Amino acid sequence: MYKIVSKTELAPKIKRIEIHAPDIANKAQAGQFVILRVNKVGERIPLTLVDWDKEKGTITLIFLEIGVSTEKLGALEAGAVISDIAGPLGNPTEIKHYGTVCVVGGGVGTASAFPIARAFKQIGNKVISIIGARTANLLILEEDMKKVSDEVYISTDDGTKGHKGFVSDVVKMLIDKGYAFDRVYAIGPTVMMRAVANTTKPYNVRTIVSLNPIMVDGMGMCGACRVTVAGKTRFACVEGPEFDAHEVDFGELLKRQMAYTTEEKLALQRLQERRCSCHE
């Protein structure tokens, strides 16, 4: 059992929880994730490690309540326990002194981008961060990203804060202004990562994306995280989660992610109906 130490709502439906998990905190590195089950009959869900404190023995996770499992996780309060957490899993980000690194976070992906930006900054890279969301009240970790970045740019789909448009627009704008990025790291919704990859490819800027949204088992046994990279089948959980963005077959990836959309919506609907009947 893993106890929730603290819980905060960062934005509508976006929660941050700190969990006592000393073994995981002691080994965690930027880019890695955990697999958790809220209870013994819950599904396995992957969540990227946002932060960790070896002295306190805690890890921090940030998630959007979008399905049954994240709704159940979001309903837990400080003091509650989570049944199972496995990790840290996945290969950590390759942190080197490249020079200038652009870290792009879309939506809740900003949470995953934060430890990567911090790690690159700690070893002396110049870090340019771009964070985006559909609207201003869904932006997260703006101040945290400023602390670990040399420059931070903001983009919102509706223009309520920063650039009106997408994070990929800002990437192009900066490159066209003369920013010479040695690496671009993009983390967020698959369509956003594809857009960033399409933006950087004509400029031959090495771009890395994190493909943890497609995972289930997290240990390479279920095969659900299969993705085609450079024409070969790869397993995102054990061979990733990070891959060269220009080699990922995003069309195939998006189709596979949408395979169970109907079932996921029905499961969430049933959960909400049960909650309503309990409150009658």
N, C-alpha and C positions, 0 to 999 in steps of 0.2 A: 504494500500500500504506500502511496506517495501523497503526502499532505500538502495542500495548497496553503502557502504562507500568506500571500496577499493577492488581491484581485482589483483591477482597475478597468473602467470603461474608457477607452481612448477616443472613441467616436461611436456613432450609432451602430450597434451590432458588432463592434470590434472590441475584443477584450484582451487584457494583458494579465497573465497569471504568473506568479512566482511559486515554484514547487520545490520542496525539500527532496533532493535527489543527489546526495554527495558523490556517489560513484560516477554518475554522469558528469557532474560539474567538474570533477577532477580531471577528466579526459577530453572535455569538449574543445572543439576548434571551429573557427569560422567556416561556414559552408556546410556543416554537418546538421543532421536532423535526428529526431526521435520518432518512434512509433508508439502510440498510446491507445489504451482502451479505457473508456470512462468507467465501465463496470465489466463484470465477468462475461456478460452476454453481448457486450458492445462490439462494434466493428473496429478494425485497426485503422488509424488515421495517421498520416505523416505530418509533423509540424517542425519547421526549421528552428534550430536553437537561435534565439535572439541575443541572449546574454547568459552569463554564468558567473558564479561567485564561489571560488574554491574554499575560501575561509568559512563562509556561511553554509556551504554545501547546497546551494540552490541553483536552479536553472530558470530562465524566463522564456515564456512562450507567448506569442501574440497570434490571434486567430479571428477570422470572420465567421459569425454564426450564419451558416449557409445551408447546412444539412442537418439530419437528425443527430449525428454524433457531436457536431460542434454546438448545436443548440443545447444538448444535454450537458456538454462541458461548460458552456457559458452560464448555465443555471446554477452551477456549484459556487459556493461562497468560500471565503477564507476559513480554514479549519476542516473543510471537507477533504475526502481522500479520493485519489484516482487509483483504479484497480491495478493497471500495469503500464509501465513505461520502459521501453527498450532503447538503448542508445549509449553513447553517440554512434550514429550510423552514417554510412556514406563516406566518400572521400572528402577530406577537407579542401578548401580552396587553396590553390597553389599561390602562396604569398611570397612574392619576390619584389625586389626593387626594380620596377620597370621604368619609372620616371613619372609620367602623368597617367593616372588611371581615372576613367570615368565610370562611376557606379550609378546605375539607373534602377530605381525602385518604383513599381507601379502598384497602387492600391496597398493591400496588406503585404505585398512583396517588399515594401520599404523596410519592414521588420527584418526580413532576411538580408537585405542589403546593408543594414546598419553594422553588424559585426564584421562584414567584409571590408567596408569602408574604413572602419576603425583599425583593422589589422594592416591594411595597406598604409594607412597614415602612420602607424606606430613604427614602421621600418623606414620611413622617410620619403615615401611617394608623395607627389602632389595629387590630392584627391579632389576631383570635381564631381559633385553629386547632383543628380536630377531626380526629384521625387514628384509623383503625380497621383491624382485621384479624379473621380468623376466630378466632385464638387469640393469646395473649401472645407466643409465640416467633416469630410472623410479623410482629409490629410492626417497622417500620423508621423510622429517622431521628428518633426521639423527641427526642434531645438537640439535633439540628440544628434541628428545628422550634421548640424552646424558645428558641433563640438569636435567632430572627427573629419571634417572636410575643410578644404581651403576655400571652396566656393560651393554654394548650394543654389540650384535653380528649381523653381516650382512651376508645375503645369497642372491646370484643371480643365476637364473637358468643356465645362460651361463658362470658363473665364472668371469665376468668382474669386480666384486668387492666382497671381502669377500669369504665365503665358496661357492664352486660351487655345486649347488644342491638346495634343498628345506629347508624351515624353519623347517620342521619336522625333517630333518636330524640333524640340529643343536640342537634341543630339545633332541634327543636321545643321541647325542654326549656328551652334558653337563650332562645328567643323568648318563651315563656310566662313566663319569669322577668323579662322586661322588656328584654332586649338588643335594641337597635335597630340592625339591620344595614343598612348602605347598599348593600352588595353581598355576595352569596354566590357563591363559586367552588367548584365540586364536580368532582373529578377521580378517576376510578377505574373499576371495572366498570360496564357500562351499567346493570345493574339497580340499582346503588347510586346512580348519577346520577339515574335516574328517580325513585327514592324521595326523594331530596333535593328534586328539582323539585316533586314532589307535596306535599312538606311545606311548602315556602315559598310555593307559589302562593296558598293561601287568605289569606296575610298580605301579599300583593302586594310581596314582597321580590324585587328584581331578582336573578336567578340565572343564572350562566354555567356551561356545561359544556364540557369538551374532548372531542371525538369522534375522537381519533386512533386508537382501537383498530380502526376499520373500514378504515383505509387499506391500500393495497397499493403502488401506483405512487408516490404522493406528489407528483405533478406535474400532476394533472388530466387525464391522457391515457387511463388505463384505465377510468375510470368506476366502479370498484369502491366508491368512498367516497361514492356518492350517498346522500343523506339528505334527507328531507322536513322543511323548517323553514318554519313559517307557511304551509303549503300549497304551497310551491314546492320544486322539486328544487335542492339545493345540493350542492357538492362540498367535502367536509370538508377535503381537503388544501390546496386553493388559496383557498377562501373562508373557511376556518376556520383552525385546528381548533376554535375556540371559537364557541359560538352561545348565544342566549337559550334557557335550559333549558325555559321554559314554551311555546316554539314548536316544539320538536323532537318528531317522531312517534317515540316510543321503541318502540312496538309494532312498527312496520315495521323499525326499526333492529335490534331484537333478532332478528327473523326472518331478516334478511339476514346477521347475524353467525353464525347457526347453520347457514347453508346448506351449508357444507362440513365440518361437524363430523365426520361419518363418515370422510371422506377424510383429514382431519388426524390422526385417531386411528390409522388404518391406516398412514399414513406414519411416525408416531412408533413404532408397533409394529415396523415393518420396520427402523427404525434401531436399536432396542434389540436386536432379534434378530441383526442383523449384529454388533453389539458383543459380544454373548454368544458368537457363533460364533468371533470373533477371539480370545477369551480362553480358548477350550477347549484 
